[in-house]
Amino acid sequence: MRIRRLIVLGCVCIQKNLQGDREWVDELRTGLVEKGEVERLKTTIATVSVRDNKRDKYPSRVRASYFFYYLHKEIYDIFAGQGAAFSC
């Protein structure tokens, strides 16, 4: 169930970026996203320019990678727990 939730959140994050939506009210109300996750999305610096040291601002195009990173980690943990080989 956690894997499905992370996939949906990654897609929702992409949709929110395309629509310019910054609110997570519906997702919080339904329990799709946790309050702590929304806070991390708003405060975590996703990218920093090496040229002029500018930091990305919320919402960023790369915010979906936050959820896809945890999805990858979840899948890796499942394979590692079973002793299966995992190649990237």
Residue pairs with C-beta under 8 A, 6 or more apart in sequence:
2 74
3 71
3 74
3 75
5 32
6 67
6 68
6 70
6 71
6 74
7 67
7 71
8 32
9 27
9 32
9 33
9 37
9 67
10 64
10 67
10 68
10 71
11 64
12 27
12 32
12 33
13 41
13 59
13 63
13 64
13 66
13 67
14 64
15 21
16 22
16 59
17 59
17 60
17 61
17 63
17 64
20 59
21 59
22 58
22 59
24 33
24 38
24 41
27 33
27 38
28 34
28 35
28 38
40 66
41 58
41 59
41 63
41 66
42 58
44 66
45 55
45 56
46 56
46 60
46 62
46 63
46 65
46 66
47 55
47 56
47 60
47 62
48 54
48 55
48 56
49 55
56 62
76 86
79 85
79 86
80 86
